[in-house]
């Protein structure tokens, strides 16, 4: 009965694309390696990547490089060919990084009616998170609210107009006042959305510290300046800073968004920020790249790329973010499918490339580097499929850019015929002018056909960039089915004589 089910997968998928069934292997071999994909093995790999020895896999650190070596060793064990630099599994690029040695200090001076001052100390990570790329040192200064922290003369907008922040601490929000990322007008604002820009602009205006209203979670995606102290804060410090001013952060932003007129002001509050960090300017990091070369003399020049970021956000002075859901989940989903595809010995006409990306959390560096230094030409790439945080839920989803929406049919047929999970299929239509926030969008912006796989209907809390994101933050059963979905779909895509995009 199971063999008949799997045969149905092949027939239905081929029917979807109006082709004859692809006879690339006997059904028993396909079935055997389909069932070799197990949640137990997947959970074991995820626990390995979340272990203390990899210390949160911050890009550039020795611990990240050890995780990359481990991942490459599994590819080698399964007979997957190296596709990196000089016959290796690694695609190297420079990446200076910063280590946070302890949680630092955040404390606010709160004046009382009788003229005395109360010092309120905040705790991490409940109230704040140490700046993951902060300079080393301490600053005590008045806090200046600067809205979005943007200076855009060509747009007649400047959050720093009318306030002097020299030697002060600036308090700012993410993003920009213009919100419609589908409107071409947003393209004029997008460069001001980047976390890196906001720090750089604060430094250019002479600020000594920066409080980023960023959900008090780990964020290594900022520019480093030796004399700039940076801390991410949550609701409690924000409320205390604004108290007594008669102003509210959310209300102020609404006003700015509506009028495009900044409303920056001096809060009168004095804060102390302390960071203990060590900078490593010599740092390097890498993507891990392996492939199963196609067997057809013509079609093997075409490649299907599947990828997910291997790095996480590291350890801030004992606040370890192990990166279980984000994104060891996507990595081991890909690993499980790669193992089955390789060990089965089933021939695939097209080449499949497995890309484990470094430096996503610090600014999408690994995906950007790959698009600038591709292993296969863009015009020979069938699609890039991205997996990020794919391991919590009971349902599945596949999305594709309009340029390759037809490829979703392979995943739908495999799921409908054999896996039987709720599956959402969508096409990302229209233009997007916002800041890329995933590796998939980096590929899309560079002109690649792109897809993504994800899980839906989460059943566990999501600790985004927080210490709770460890090996317990996933549901291995759904991850098993993600890997099986990749395995079946790739056998069909890689062997189809023609593909319907």
N, C-alpha and C positions, 0 to 999 in steps of 0.2 A: 504493500500500500504506500509506504514512504517513497519507494522508487517511482511509483506512478505519480505521486504528488510532484516530485522533482522534475519528472518529464513534462508535467504540465507547466512548470515554470519556463522551461525552454520553449515550449510550443507557444505559450501565450506571449512571451516577450517577442518572439520572432514574428508572431501574427501582428502584434502592435506596430511593427515596422514593415509590415507587408513583405516579409522575406521568408525564405525557407529556413527551417531550424538549423542552427549551427551545430555540426557534428564534430566537436572538437575533443570529445572524450566520452567514454561510456558512462552511463548514468550512475553505476555503482561507485565509480571513482569520485565523481562529483559529490555524491551523497556521503561517502565516507569522510571526505575532508570538510564538507559542510558541518557534519556532526563533530568533527575534531575541534571546532571552535567552542570553547567552554567558558562559562562565567567564572569558574574556579581559577583557571589559568589567568584570565584577564584580571581578576581581583588580585592575584599574586603579583603580577607585573605592576599594577597600580600601587600596591603597598610598597614595592621596591622603590618606585620613583618618588613616593611620599616620605621615604625614610629619612632619618636625621642626617645620614651621611651625605645626602645631596642638598641639605640645608635650604630648601626652598628654590633651588635651581635658578638663582639670579644670573642672568646672562653675563658672561665674562669671568665669573668666579671659578675657582678650581672645582667647586662642587657641581656647577653646571657642566663643566667640561667632563667630569666623571660620569654624569648622567648621559652625556652625549656618547662617551665611550661605551657605556653599557648598552645603549640603544643600538649602536653600530655592531656590537658583538653579537646581538641577537640576529641582526640581518645577516651577518656572516655565517652564523650557525645554521641558518635556514637556506643558505645558498643564494641569497639575493646579492646581485653584483653591486660593487661600489660605483658611485656616479659623481663623486666629489673631486676635489683637487688632486691631480697627480696620481690617479688610480686609488685614492682613498675614499672613505665614506664622508669626508668632511669638506665643507665649503666655508673657508675662513674669511673673516673680516675684522677690522679693528673695532674695538669697543671699550673705551675707558669706563670703569664702573666705580661705584662707591659702596663701601661697607658701613652699615650703621652699628656702632659698637655697643650702645645702650639706648634706652628709650628716651633719654633726654629729660627736659623739664618744660612744663608750660604752667605758668601761674599768673594770675591777674590781680592787680590792685583795685579793690572796690572801696571807694570813699564812703564814709558814713556821715550822717547829718551832724554829728558832734565834732566833725573834723578829723576823726581817726580813720585809719585805713585797715581794711581786712585783706589779708592775702589768701586768695583761693587757689589751691593747687589742684590740677586736673590729672586724671589717670589715663594711661594708654592701655588698651586701645578703645576704652569706653568713650572717652571724650576727645581724644586726639590721636594722631598717628605720627610718629617721627618722620620727618622729611627723608624719603628714601634716597634722594640725591642731593641732600642739603650740604652746604658748607659746614665746617667745623667751628664751633664757637658759641658765644652767648650774646644776646642783645636785650636790653631793657629800654623800651621806648613807647611813646604814644601810638595808639592804633588809629590809622586813617582808613575809612571805608572808601574804596575806589571802584565800586560797582563790578564791572567785568575786567578792569585792569587793561583797557584797550586805548591805544592812541592811533587813530586812523585819520590823518589830515585830509586824505583824498575823499573821505566820507564825511568830513566836517564833524568828527566825533572824537572826543578826548576825555577819558575818565579822570585824567590827572589835571585837567584845567581847573585853576582856582584853588588848588591845594598844594601845599609844600610837604613832600614826603621825605626829604633828605634826612637820613639818619633815623627815620621812623619805621614803623611796621605797617605794611599795607594789608588790608583785609579785602579779599576779592572772591568772586564767583566764577564758576566754569562758563564756557561758551560766550555768546555775543548777543546783543539786543535783537538782531535780526534772526528770525527763527525758521523761515520757510526754506528747508534744504532742497526742495524741489524747484525752486525758482532760480533762474539764472542770476538774479541780483545777489543771491547768497554767495556766489563765487567771489564777490568783492570783499566779503567778510571772512571767508574761511581761514585765511592765514592767521587771523587773530583768535581763532578758537583753540589753537594748540597750547597745551600746558607749557611747552618750552618757551613759546613766545611771551607768555604772561610773566614768567620769571625774568626773562631778558629785558622786558619793558620796565619791570619794577627796578631792576638794577640800573637801567639807563636813566631813571628818574632819581636815583640816589638812595633808594630805600635800603634799609639794613636787614629787614626781616619781611617775611611774607606768610600770612595766614590764608590758607586755601580752603574755602568752604567746599569740601570734597568728600563728605560722608565719613570722615575720620577713618579711611581705609588706606591700605598701602598703595603708594603710587610712585614708582621709580621713573615715570615718564616725564621728567622735567630736566631742564638744563642745569648744569652744575656751575656754581660760582663760589669761589673759596670764601668770600666774605658775606655771602647771603645765606641767612638761616631760614629754612622753610619748614612749615608744619601744616599738616592737614587737620582740620577741625570739624567736629560734629555740632549738633544743635545746642548743647549746654554752654560751651564757651561763647558761641555766637550770641545766644540770648543774654548772657551776662555782659558782653561787650556793648550790646545795643541798649541795655536797660538804662533808663533815665534819659535817653536821648530823644524820646518821643518818636523814634523811627523804628521801622521794621524792615528787615532785609527783603522779605518777599514782596512787601508793598512797594518798596523802593524800586525793585527790579521791574515790577509791573509798570510803574510810572516811566522808567527809562525805556522799556520795550515799546511803550505806546508813543512816546514823544521823541525818542532818540536824542534826548537831552540828558547828559550825565547829572547825577545828584550827589557827588562825592562830598564827604564832610569829615571833620576831625571828631572822633568819638569822645575825646577827653579821657579815655581809659588808657592806663599804662600796663603793659604786659611784659613778662620776661619769657624769653624763648632760649633754650639751650639745646645744642645738638653735638653729639660726639660721633664723628664720622672719619673714615680714612679713605682717601681717594687713590685709585689705581689707574694712573694715566696710561700705563703700558698694556692695558687689558685687550684681549682678543676673544672673540666668540665664534660660533660656527652654526651652520645648518648641517643636519645629517641627511645624506642623500643616498638612496639605494634604488635599484631598478631590476625589473624582470624584462629582459630584452625580448621583443617580438620575434616571431619565427618566420613571418612572411617577408620575402625579399623586398617587397614594395611597402607594405603597410607598417613594417617595423620602424620606419622613420617617423611615424605618427605616435604621439605619446598622450596618455591619460595621466594627469598628475593628481595625486591625493595628498593632502598635507594638513598639519596642525602644529601649533607651537609647543615646543618642548620646554621652554623656559617658564618660570613662574616669577613671583615678586620677592622671594628670598626671606631673609630673617632680619628683623629690625630689633637688635639688642635683646633677643630672647622671644620676640613675637614672631614665631615661625609660621609662615604661610606655605604649607607644603604643596599647594597647587594640585589638589586631588581632582576636583571637577574642572578647574581652570589651570592647566589643561592636560593633566596626565590622562584624563578620560579619553580625549580625542586621540592622543598618542597611542594608547594601548588598543583602542578600537581599530586603528589602522594596522598596528602590529599584528593583531590576531588575523585580520584578513590577509595581510602580506604573508604570514606563515603558511596559511592554508593554500593560498594561490601558488606559492613557491614549492612547498613539499609535495603537493598533489602531482606535480609533473605535467599538469594539463597544459598543452600548448596554447599560447595566445598570439594571434597574428600581430597585434599592436603592442607597443612597449608600455609598461606601467612604471611610473616613477613615484617613489614614496619619499615625501619631503617633510622632515621633522625640523621645524623652524626655530631658530634662535633669535632672541632679541625682540619678540613681539611686544612684551610688556614694557619695554623701554623705548618704544616708538616705532614699532612695525619694521625694525631694521632688517631682519632676516628675509622677509618676503620682498622688501624693497631691493635688497642686494640680489636676490635670485632673479627678479625681473630685469635687473641691469646686467646680470651675468648668467643668462639661462643655460641650462644643460642642453636643452633642445630648443630650436627656434620657435618663437611665438606662433608663426604661421603653421607649424607642424604640431602644435599642442591642441588636442581635441577639446579639452576643458581642464580647468583647475577646480578641484573639489575641496572645500575647506571644512574642517571639523574643529569646533571650539566649544568647550563645555558641553560635550555630548555624552551624558552619563547619568541623568537624573530624570526619571519619569516613567510613563507607561506607554507613551505614543511616540511616533516618529514623524519627521518632516523632511522634505526635500524641496529646495528652492533653486531656481536657475535664472540666470540673466536671460533676457529676451533672445539673445543670440544663440542660445542652446537649450531652449525650453523643451525641445523634443526629446532630449536625453533623459528627462525625468521619467519617461515611459518605461525604461529599463528597471528602475527602482520600484515603480508602482506595480509592474507585472510580477516581479520577484516577491514583493510583499503580499500582494493579493493572492498569489498562488501557493505560497508556502509559509511565510512568516506570520501573517495575519495579525499584525498590530494596526491600531488606528494610524493612518498616514495622511498628513496634510501635504498637498502638492501645490506649489505656487510659482509664479513667474515674477521676477523683479523687473517690472516695466518702468518706463520713464527715465528721466535723467536724475542724477543725484549730484548735488554740488557741495555737500558737506564734507567735513573732515573724515577721512577714512579711519574707521575704528576697528577694523579686523583685517587679517591677512587677505581674506577673500576680496575685500574692496581695493586693496593694493593691486591685486592682479586685474580686477575689473577696470580700474582707472588706467592701467597700462595697456588696455585693449584686449585682454584675454577673455575668452568665454569662461564664465565662472558658475559654480554651483556650491551649495552648502548642504550638509546633512546635520540634523539636530534632533534632540529629543524633546518631547512635550509633556505637559501634565505632570509637572514635578511632584515628587512625593516626599522630598527631604528639603530642609531649609537650605538656602543658598547663602554661603558665607563669602561674598564676593570680595576678594583681596583681604580677607580676614583670617585669623588663625584657625577658625573652624573648617576651613577648606582643606580637608585631609582625606585619608582613605575611606573614612566613614561617610563622606558627602555624596557618594554615588550609589547607584543601583546596578550592580554587575549584570543582572539578568537582561536589562534593556541594552547594555553595552554588548552583550553576546549577540543580540539580534541586529544591532547596528553593524557589527563585523560580518555577520552572515549576509546581511543585505548588500554590503560592499562586495563580498566574495561572489555572490550569484550575479550581481549586476555587471561586475567587471568582466566575468567570463563571457557574457553576451556582448558588451560594448567592444571588448578587445578583439572579438572574433567576427563581428558583423562585416560583411563585404562592403556595405555602405552604411553610413550613419545618417539618421534624420535629425537634424538640429532643430 
